[in-house]
Amino acid sequence: MTRGVGPDIRAIEREIQPLLGSGRFEDAEAILRPYLASGSGPLVLWKWLAAALRPQGRLAETRAIQEMLVANAPGDFPSRFDLAETLLLMGEFERGWREYRYRYSLAHTMVIERKVQRPRWDGQPIPGRTLLIHDEQGYGDTFQFLRLVPWAKARSGARIVLEINAESLPLAQRSAGHDDIVARGTLPPAFDMHCEMMSLPMALGLRLEDLPGPIPYLSPDPARLERWRRRLADLPRPLVALAWAGRPTHFNDANRSLQLAQLAPLGRARGTLLSIQKGAAAAQADSLPEGMSLLSLSAEIADFEDTAAVLCVADLLISIDSSPVHLAGALGRTVWVMLPKVPDWRWLLDRPDTPWYPHTRLFRQETRGDWTPVIARIAAELAQLRAA
C-alpha cells in the first residue's frame, strides 16, 4: 500500500466478496486485517470484517465493530439491522428490538414493507380503538410471535384485527387475543393503528424473563388430529417426525439444511421415523441410505393443519431450524433442534434450551459446518428414548 494513498476498495471487494460468499471467513479476515491494523480505516472494510468474524462465532468482536459502524453512520440501516441481530442473539432484547425495526430499510426488504396509512402502535393503551396486527416474513416467525397477540390485546385494551397469511389462517383462528381475523391480501375492517407482528416485542418491551408465556397457544384441528391418529395408530413407538431441510431461497439455508443421508444414524433403531419434509428435499426419502428406515408422509401432508396434527400424534420432532420447529413449539410438543455454530438470533448462545419453547432442546454445532457430532449426540439420546 503506497504511503498517503488509501486502499483500492473496489479491488478489495473483488477479492473479499467471493470469500465471504463461499464461507472462507478466515481467509477474508486475513486479507482485511492489514488495512485496519492501525485501528482506523474505511467503514466498508470494517463492515466486511464484521461479516467475516460473525460466522466464526466471535460475537464480542463483531458487536464492537457494529457498534462503531452505527455510531459513525447512523443512517446506514443495514448496519443497524446487523447490530440488531447480534444484540438479540446475545439476549440483549431491549436495544435489540429497537434496532430490529430497521429490518424494512434494507434493499431486499423495502419491496415487502407494508405501507400502512395509520400510526404504528407503540404499546400505549388505546381502549375503544381498533388495532390491526399483521404478520410478516416467514411461517416460523408467524408461529413464534402469535403468542404476543393476547398480550397486545391486554396492553392496548383495543379491538384486535389480526391479518395473517392464508396458510396459517386456520391455526390462527383457534388462537387467542383477536376479535376479528382476515387473510393477508383481503381488505381488513377499518382500524385506527397498526403493528407488524414482529414489532410487537418492541411495543410490549418484551424481556427474556417474560418468556415463554402460556404454552401451548396453538392447537390442532380435532378432525385432522383424529384422522392422523388412525393413520399412525399401528406404527411402532416412539414416533419421531423428521425435517432436514428448509426453504432453499432462505439467505442462510446452506448453513442450516442437511441431506437426509446425513441423518442415517437416527433410523437404525426401534420406533418409527416419519418424514414431514416438504419441498424438493422430500424426494430424498425415495432412496434411503442403507440401513435407514423411514416412512415418508410428505405427499399426504397437504398443509400446516396436517403438519400440526402429525406433530400432536408424534412423540418427538427432530428438525433443523425451520417452521415446523416453531409450530411444534407453539403446540407444546417435544422438539430437538439441530443448530449451526452461529444460529439465527432467536436461539441465543451457549444454552441447550430456549426461553421461547419449554419442551425444546437445542443441539448445537461445536465446529462450523460439522454436523457429525450433533447427529451422533441426537442418535445416542434417541436410542435412550427408544429403550425407555
C-alpha angles and dihedrals in degrees: 000000000000116000111259094013118105123228119280097251095189092051091049091048091053088054099040105043096062089050093051091045093053096045097253092136098152090054091050091050092051091055094047100045098075092054090054100037092112091058093250136076143119113326092233090062090052089050091054090047091054089050088054096046101046097063088051088062095248094137100158092056091044093051093049090054093045091050089052092049093051092046092051098038109025090168092060095102097181088059090050091052091048089052090049092056091048092049093048091047088054090050096250096137102165098065093024093064091047092053091042089070087077090071091104094052093076124105094243096043103045090083093058098045113116111239098212117182093213132080119272113247112249100193098271122134112266104176115184093023133099123246121198113209112191128188125233144181119016135356092252090056090052093051091046098049101038084089089073097059094083089046090054091049092051093047098043100038085213134134103261123220111188118203113193142165114276093241092060096036099096092051092045091050089066093049126094135250105049129100095194133014131198136178118255109261095037125098111267123214117268113289138183102211137011140205132188111237092242091049089061092085090059093045092047095041090235114204130191090247090058091066143136098012120186113350127228102034096161126057135193125249106264094223093050090045092054091047093053092044088059092043094054100031099106098045120109115260142272096058108205118191114209134200120171108170137049133204107311092218092059108116092233099037096117089058096050109031129083139192116254090237089067089063095055092114089065094060102056103084141061121305130044130287112211120198112218090168116139131193129035093324091066089077089069087078089067091075110034124197114259112281095014119124118198137154112215115217093170096109091048095052106089101173146340090291089065092044091051092050093048090050090052091053096043121082095222143005119217111190149145116248101295142120097282088063092059092042091052091046092051089050090053094244128148112264136180112197126199109215134188119239092264104033133189112292095257093068095059121204139295100358132112093215138046131227090219097065121024095200096052127101124197123218107193133196113247093197122038112260095004111120097163097090090044092054092044091055092048092047090053092048091046092051089055091049091050091048090053 
